[in-house]
Amino acid sequence: MELTPVPAGGGRQKVVTGTDGAYSIKVPKGWAGMVRPKAAVCAVYSPESKSYTNVTADRPSQDYQVSYRTVLISGRVTDSSGKGIPGVTIGGLAAFTGTTYVTVVTGPDGSYRHRVLCGFSHPEVKPAKPNCAFTPVSRSYSGVTADLVNQNYQGSRQPP
């Protein structure tokens, strides 16, 4: 995480945390200003910033908590007439941890929706149902940072 101390009189200093998340900022005695984590596309920091006045001694435990946004991937699987196909598995979407892939199943109207961690990437998210073929065959995602709706597929029955 990158932090930006902003003195009350202006100017900025870049501070980067270590791999363990620890940081240290040296300021002159009597310093006043604000420290703010640099906004990252997928990260949300709490608190958003911290203000200081008349810093005359070390201030340990000036911690920030980070959480990561989720984004929605949703769509519908239909036949050529536009009727939803229930029970289609959509494989390759990540669980909230981002490290495990899950299978999402379409509902009675053929729709599916699933939240993934912001920044989600996978080369092949693919629908599947016995005796069905789909167009497109799969979708590829790279660094998703906003909701993606209408990620639709069209299915057709195939002989067994």
MARDO-513200 format. One record per residue: residue number from 1; chain; x negated, y, z negated of N, C-alpha, C in turn. Coordinates in Angstrom, 1 decimal, padded with zeros to 4 digits, always signed. Last residue first. Example, Ala and Ser with C-alpha at 12.3 -4.5 7.8 and 13.67 -1.06 7.14 Angstrom:
REM residues 2
  nr kette     nu     nv     nw    cau    cav    caw     cu     cv     cw
   2     A -012.8 -002.2 -007.1 -013.7 -001.1 -007.1 -012.9 +000.0 -007.9
   1     A -013.2 -005.7 -007.8 -012.3 -004.5 -007.8 -013.2 -003.3 -007.8
***
This chain:
REM residues 160
  nr kette     nu     nv     nw    cau    cav    caw     cu     cv     cw
 160     A +027.6 -037.0 +028.2 +026.7 -037.7 +027.2 +025.6 -038.5 +027.9
 159     A +027.8 -034.0 +030.2 +028.1 -035.4 +030.0 +027.1 -036.0 +029.0
 158     A +028.3 -030.9 +028.5 +027.5 -031.7 +029.4 +027.9 -033.2 +029.2
 157     A +029.9 -027.8 +028.2 +029.9 -029.2 +027.9 +029.1 -029.9 +029.0
 156     A +028.2 -024.8 +027.5 +029.0 -025.6 +028.4 +028.9 -027.0 +028.1
 155     A +028.0 -021.5 +026.0 +027.8 -022.9 +026.0 +028.7 -023.6 +027.1
 154     A +026.2 -018.6 +025.7 +027.3 -019.2 +026.4 +027.0 -020.7 +026.5
 153     A +025.4 -016.3 +023.0 +025.0 -017.5 +023.9 +026.3 -018.0 +024.5
 152     A +024.3 -013.1 +021.8 +025.3 -014.1 +022.2 +024.7 -015.2 +023.1
 151     A +023.9 -011.0 +019.8 +022.9 -012.0 +020.3 +023.6 -013.2 +020.7
 150     A +025.4 -008.8 +018.8 +025.6 -009.3 +020.2 +024.5 -010.2 +020.7
 149     A +022.9 -007.1 +016.9 +024.2 -007.6 +017.1 +024.3 -008.1 +018.6
 148     A +020.4 -006.6 +014.8 +020.6 -007.0 +016.2 +021.9 -007.7 +016.3
 147     A +019.0 -004.0 +012.7 +020.1 -005.0 +013.0 +020.2 -005.3 +014.5
 146     A +015.5 -003.6 +012.9 +016.8 -003.0 +012.8 +017.8 -004.2 +013.1
 145     A +013.0 -004.8 +013.2 +013.1 -003.8 +012.1 +014.5 -003.2 +012.0
 144     A +011.3 -007.6 +014.2 +012.6 -007.0 +014.1 +012.7 -006.1 +012.9
 143     A +008.9 -008.9 +015.4 +008.9 -007.7 +014.5 +010.2 -006.9 +014.5
 142     A +010.4 -010.6 +017.9 +009.1 -010.1 +017.4 +009.2 -008.8 +016.7
 141     A +012.1 -013.4 +019.1 +012.1 -012.2 +018.3 +010.7 -011.9 +017.8
 140     A +013.7 -015.1 +021.8 +012.5 -014.8 +021.1 +012.6 -013.5 +020.3
 139     A +016.2 -017.6 +022.3 +015.8 -016.2 +022.2 +014.5 -016.1 +021.4
 138     A +017.2 -020.2 +024.6 +016.7 -019.7 +023.3 +016.4 -018.2 +023.4
 137     A +018.8 -020.4 +026.9 +018.4 -021.7 +026.1 +017.9 -021.3 +024.7
 136     A +021.5 -018.0 +027.0 +020.1 -018.5 +027.3 +019.8 -019.7 +026.5
 135     A +023.1 -021.0 +027.5 +022.5 -019.9 +028.2 +022.6 -018.7 +027.3
 134     A +023.2 -024.5 +026.8 +023.4 -023.1 +026.4 +022.6 -022.1 +027.3
 133     A +025.1 -027.5 +026.7 +023.9 -026.8 +027.2 +024.2 -025.3 +027.0
 132     A +026.1 -030.3 +024.7 +026.3 -028.9 +025.2 +025.0 -028.4 +025.7
 131     A +025.9 -032.8 +023.4 +026.6 -032.7 +024.7 +026.9 -031.3 +025.2
 130     A +025.6 -031.4 +020.1 +025.6 -032.5 +021.0 +026.4 -032.3 +022.3
 129     A +024.1 -028.2 +020.0 +025.3 -029.0 +019.7 +025.3 -030.2 +020.7
 128     A +022.2 -025.3 +019.3 +022.2 -026.7 +019.6 +023.6 -027.3 +019.2
 127     A +020.2 -022.3 +020.0 +021.5 -023.0 +019.7 +021.4 -024.5 +020.1
 126     A +017.2 -021.0 +018.7 +017.8 -021.9 +019.7 +019.1 -022.5 +019.2
 125     A +014.4 -019.0 +018.8 +015.7 -019.2 +018.0 +016.6 -019.9 +019.0
 124     A +011.2 -018.9 +019.1 +012.3 -019.7 +019.7 +013.4 -019.9 +018.7
 123     A +009.2 -017.3 +017.9 +009.2 -017.4 +019.4 +010.4 -018.2 +020.0
 122     A +009.9 -014.8 +015.5 +010.0 -016.3 +015.8 +010.1 -016.4 +017.4
 121     A +009.8 -012.4 +013.0 +009.4 -012.8 +014.3 +009.5 -014.4 +014.4
 120     A +010.9 -009.7 +010.9 +011.1 -011.1 +011.4 +010.6 -011.3 +012.8
 119     A +011.0 -007.2 +009.9 +009.7 -007.6 +010.5 +009.8 -009.0 +011.0
 118     A +013.1 -007.8 +007.2 +012.6 -006.9 +008.2 +011.2 -007.3 +008.6
 117     A +014.3 -011.1 +006.8 +013.4 -010.1 +006.3 +013.1 -009.1 +007.5
 116     A +017.7 -011.6 +007.8 +016.3 -012.0 +007.8 +015.5 -010.9 +007.2
 115     A +021.0 -012.7 +007.7 +020.1 -011.7 +007.4 +018.7 -012.3 +007.3
 114     A +023.3 -013.7 +010.2 +022.3 -014.1 +009.2 +021.3 -013.0 +009.0
 113     A +026.1 -015.0 +011.8 +025.5 -013.9 +011.3 +024.5 -014.3 +010.2
 112     A +028.3 -016.1 +014.4 +027.3 -016.4 +013.4 +026.6 -015.1 +013.0
 111     A +031.3 -017.4 +015.9 +030.4 -016.3 +015.5 +029.4 -016.8 +014.5
 110     A +033.3 -019.2 +016.7 +032.0 -019.2 +017.4 +031.0 -018.2 +017.0
 109     A +035.4 -019.2 +015.1 +035.5 -018.4 +016.3 +034.2 -018.3 +017.1
 108     A +034.6 -020.9 +013.0 +035.7 -021.3 +013.8 +035.8 -020.5 +015.1
 107     A +030.9 -020.2 +013.1 +032.2 -020.4 +012.4 +033.3 -020.8 +013.4
 106     A +027.7 -021.8 +013.6 +028.8 -020.9 +014.0 +030.1 -021.3 +013.3
 105     A +025.2 -022.1 +011.2 +026.2 -022.8 +011.9 +027.3 -021.8 +012.3
 104     A +021.7 -022.0 +010.9 +023.0 -021.3 +010.7 +024.0 -022.0 +011.6
 103     A +018.9 -023.3 +009.4 +019.9 -023.5 +010.5 +021.2 -022.8 +010.1
 102     A +015.8 -021.7 +008.6 +017.1 -022.3 +008.2 +017.9 -022.5 +009.5
 101     A +012.4 -021.8 +007.6 +013.4 -021.6 +008.6 +014.7 -022.3 +008.3
 100     A +010.5 -020.0 +005.3 +011.2 -021.2 +005.5 +012.3 -020.9 +006.6
  99     A +009.5 -017.5 +004.8 +008.5 -018.6 +005.1 +009.2 -019.9 +005.4
  98     A +011.2 -015.5 +004.1 +010.5 -015.3 +005.3 +009.5 -016.5 +005.7
  97     A +013.0 -015.6 +002.1 +011.6 -015.6 +001.7 +010.7 -015.3 +002.9
  96     A +015.5 -015.8 +003.4 +015.1 -014.5 +002.9 +013.6 -014.4 +002.5
  95     A +014.7 -017.9 +006.3 +015.4 -017.6 +005.0 +014.9 -016.3 +004.5
  94     A +014.9 -017.2 +009.8 +014.2 -017.4 +008.6 +015.1 -017.2 +007.4
  93     A +016.1 -019.3 +012.5 +016.2 -018.0 +011.7 +015.6 -018.2 +010.4
  92     A +016.0 -021.7 +013.7 +014.8 -020.9 +013.8 +014.9 -019.5 +013.1
  91     A +019.1 -022.6 +015.3 +017.9 -022.9 +014.5 +016.8 -021.9 +014.7
  90     A +022.4 -022.7 +015.0 +021.4 -021.7 +015.5 +020.1 -022.0 +014.7
  89     A +024.7 -025.1 +015.9 +023.7 -024.7 +015.0 +022.7 -023.8 +015.7
  88     A +028.2 -024.8 +016.3 +026.9 -024.8 +017.0 +025.8 -024.4 +015.9
  87     A +030.8 -024.8 +015.2 +029.8 -025.9 +014.8 +028.5 -025.9 +015.6
  86     A +032.9 -023.5 +017.8 +032.5 -023.7 +016.4 +031.5 -024.8 +016.3
  85     A +032.9 -021.3 +020.3 +032.5 -022.7 +020.1 +032.1 -022.8 +018.7
  84     A +035.5 -019.1 +021.5 +034.4 -019.4 +020.6 +034.1 -020.9 +020.5
  83     A +036.1 -018.4 +024.9 +036.6 -019.0 +023.7 +035.4 -019.4 +022.8
  82     A +035.3 -017.5 +027.4 +035.2 -016.6 +026.3 +035.7 -017.1 +024.9
  81     A +035.2 -019.3 +029.3 +036.4 -018.6 +029.3 +036.4 -017.5 +028.1
  80     A +032.8 -020.6 +028.9 +032.9 -019.7 +030.1 +034.2 -018.9 +030.1
  79     A +032.5 -020.4 +025.3 +032.5 -021.1 +026.6 +032.7 -020.1 +027.7
  78     A +030.2 -018.8 +023.0 +031.5 -019.0 +023.6 +031.3 -019.9 +024.8
  77     A +028.9 -017.6 +020.1 +028.7 -018.6 +021.1 +030.0 -019.0 +021.7
  76     A +027.8 -014.4 +019.0 +028.8 -015.4 +019.2 +028.4 -016.4 +020.2
  75     A +025.9 -012.8 +016.4 +026.4 -012.9 +017.7 +027.5 -014.0 +017.8
  74     A +023.1 -011.3 +014.6 +024.5 -011.8 +014.7 +024.9 -011.9 +016.1
  73     A +020.9 -010.4 +012.1 +021.0 -011.0 +013.5 +022.3 -011.7 +013.6
  72     A +020.1 -007.7 +010.0 +021.1 -008.7 +010.4 +020.9 -009.1 +011.9
  71     A +017.4 -007.4 +007.7 +018.1 -006.9 +008.9 +019.0 -008.1 +009.3
  70     A +016.2 -006.1 +004.5 +016.6 -007.2 +005.4 +017.4 -006.6 +006.6
  69     A +013.3 -004.6 +003.0 +014.7 -004.6 +003.6 +015.0 -005.9 +004.4
  68     A +011.6 -005.5 +000.1 +011.6 -005.4 +001.6 +013.0 -005.5 +002.1
  67     A +010.1 -003.6 -002.6 +011.1 -004.6 -002.1 +011.1 -004.4 -000.6
  66     A +007.8 -002.8 -005.1 +008.2 -002.8 -003.7 +009.2 -003.9 -003.4
  65     A +007.2 -000.5 -007.7 +007.8 -001.8 -007.3 +008.1 -001.7 -005.8
  64     A +004.4 +001.0 -009.2 +005.5 +001.1 -008.2 +006.0 -000.3 -007.9
  63     A +002.9 +002.3 -012.2 +003.2 +001.3 -011.2 +004.4 +001.6 -010.3
  62     A +000.8 +003.3 -014.0 +001.6 +004.1 -013.2 +002.0 +003.2 -012.0
  61     A -000.9 +002.3 -016.1 +000.4 +001.7 -015.8 +001.4 +002.6 -015.0
  60     A -002.6 +005.2 -017.5 -002.5 +003.8 -017.1 -001.0 +003.4 -016.8
  59     A -003.9 +008.0 -017.1 -002.5 +007.6 -017.2 -002.4 +006.1 -016.7
  58     A -006.5 +009.8 -018.8 -006.1 +008.7 -018.0 -004.6 +008.4 -018.2
  57     A -005.8 +013.4 -019.2 -006.4 +012.1 -019.6 -005.9 +011.0 -018.7
  56     A -004.6 +015.6 -018.2 -005.9 +015.8 -018.9 -006.5 +014.5 -019.4
  55     A -002.5 +017.0 -016.0 -003.1 +015.7 -016.3 -004.5 +016.0 -016.9
  54     A -000.3 +019.0 -015.6 -001.4 +019.1 -016.6 -002.0 +017.8 -017.0
  53     A +002.2 +016.9 -014.3 +001.8 +018.2 -014.6 +000.7 +018.1 -015.7
  52     A +003.5 +014.8 -011.7 +002.6 +015.0 -012.8 +002.4 +016.5 -013.0
  51     A +005.9 +012.6 -010.3 +005.4 +014.0 -010.4 +004.6 +014.1 -011.7
  50     A +006.2 +010.0 -008.0 +006.0 +010.3 -009.4 +005.4 +011.7 -009.4
  49     A +008.5 +008.4 -005.7 +007.4 +009.2 -006.0 +007.3 +009.5 -007.5
  48     A +010.4 +006.3 -005.7 +009.9 +006.9 -004.4 +008.7 +007.7 -004.6
  47     A +009.5 +003.8 -008.2 +010.2 +005.0 -007.7 +009.7 +005.4 -006.4
  46     A +010.0 +001.8 -005.4 +010.7 +002.4 -006.6 +009.7 +002.6 -007.7
  45     A +010.1 +001.5 -001.9 +009.4 +001.7 -003.1 +010.3 +002.3 -004.2
  44     A +010.6 -000.7 +000.7 +011.3 +000.3 -000.1 +010.6 +000.3 -001.5
  43     A +009.4 -001.6 +003.9 +009.3 -001.5 +002.5 +010.1 -000.4 +001.9
  42     A +009.4 -001.4 +006.7 +010.2 -002.5 +006.0 +010.2 -002.4 +004.5
  41     A +007.8 +000.8 +007.3 +009.1 +000.6 +008.0 +010.0 -000.4 +007.2
  40     A +006.6 +002.7 +004.6 +006.4 +001.6 +005.5 +007.8 +001.2 +006.1
  39     A +005.5 +005.7 +003.3 +006.6 +004.9 +003.8 +006.2 +003.9 +004.8
  38     A +003.1 +005.7 +000.8 +003.4 +005.9 +002.2 +004.5 +005.0 +002.6
  37     A +004.1 +006.7 -002.5 +003.7 +005.6 -001.6 +004.0 +006.0 -000.1
  36     A +003.0 +009.7 -004.0 +004.1 +009.1 -003.2 +003.5 +007.9 -002.4
  35     A +002.6 +011.9 -006.6 +002.0 +010.8 -005.9 +003.2 +010.0 -005.3
  34     A +002.2 +015.4 -007.1 +003.1 +014.3 -006.9 +002.3 +013.2 -006.2
  33     A +000.8 +017.7 -009.6 +001.2 +017.3 -008.2 +002.1 +016.1 -008.2
  32     A -002.0 +018.9 -011.3 -000.5 +018.9 -011.2 -000.2 +018.5 -009.8
  31     A -004.8 +018.7 -013.4 -004.2 +018.5 -012.1 -002.7 +018.4 -012.3
  30     A -006.4 +018.9 -015.7 -005.3 +019.8 -015.5 -004.5 +019.7 -014.2
  29     A -009.3 +017.7 -014.1 -008.6 +018.0 -015.4 -007.6 +019.1 -015.1
  28     A -008.9 +016.3 -010.8 -009.5 +017.2 -011.7 -008.7 +017.4 -013.0
  27     A -008.5 +012.8 -010.3 -008.0 +014.1 -010.1 -008.7 +015.0 -011.1
  26     A -008.7 +009.7 -008.8 -009.4 +010.6 -009.6 -008.9 +012.0 -009.2
  25     A -006.8 +006.8 -009.0 -006.9 +008.1 -008.3 -007.6 +009.1 -009.3
  24     A -006.5 +003.4 -008.2 -007.0 +004.4 -009.1 -007.2 +005.7 -008.4
  23     A -004.7 +000.4 -008.1 -005.2 +001.6 -007.5 -005.7 +002.5 -008.6
  22     A -003.8 -003.0 -007.2 -004.3 -002.0 -008.2 -004.8 -000.8 -007.4
  21     A -003.2 -005.1 -005.5 -002.2 -004.0 -005.7 -002.6 -002.9 -006.6
  20     A -005.2 -006.8 -004.8 -004.4 -007.2 -006.0 -003.3 -006.1 -006.3
  19     A -006.5 -005.5 -002.8 -005.7 -006.7 -002.5 -004.8 -007.2 -003.6
  18     A -006.0 -002.0 -003.8 -006.8 -003.2 -003.5 -005.9 -004.4 -003.2
  17     A -004.4 +000.8 -002.1 -004.5 -000.2 -003.2 -005.5 -001.3 -002.7
  16     A -005.8 +003.8 -001.1 -005.3 +002.5 -000.7 -005.5 +001.6 -001.8
  15     A -005.2 +007.2 -000.7 -005.7 +006.2 -001.6 -005.0 +004.9 -001.2
  14     A -005.9 +010.4 +000.6 -005.4 +009.0 +000.9 -006.1 +008.1 -000.1
  13     A -004.7 +013.5 -000.3 -005.8 +012.6 -000.5 -005.2 +011.2 -000.2
  12     A -004.0 +016.9 +000.7 -003.6 +015.5 +000.5 -004.9 +014.7 +000.3
  11     A -002.7 +020.3 +000.2 -003.8 +019.3 +000.4 -003.3 +017.9 +000.1
  10     A -001.2 +022.1 -002.6 -001.3 +021.7 -001.2 -002.5 +020.7 -001.0
   9     A -000.9 +022.7 -005.3 -001.3 +023.8 -004.4 -001.5 +023.4 -002.9
   8     A -000.1 +020.3 -006.4 +000.8 +021.3 -006.4 +000.4 +022.5 -005.4
   7     A -001.4 +017.5 -004.3 -001.5 +018.5 -005.4 -000.5 +019.6 -005.3
   6     A -000.3 +014.5 -003.7 -000.2 +015.8 -003.1 -000.3 +016.8 -004.3
   5     A -001.5 +011.3 -003.0 -001.4 +012.3 -004.0 -001.3 +013.7 -003.3
   4     A -000.3 +008.6 -001.4 -000.7 +010.0 -001.1 -000.5 +010.9 -002.2
   3     A -001.2 +005.2 -000.9 -000.6 +006.3 -001.7 -001.1 +007.6 -001.3
   2     A -000.5 +002.2 +000.7 -001.2 +003.5 +000.8 -000.4 +004.5 +000.0
   1     A -000.9 -001.2 +000.0 +000.0 +000.0 +000.0 -000.9 +001.2 +000.0
***
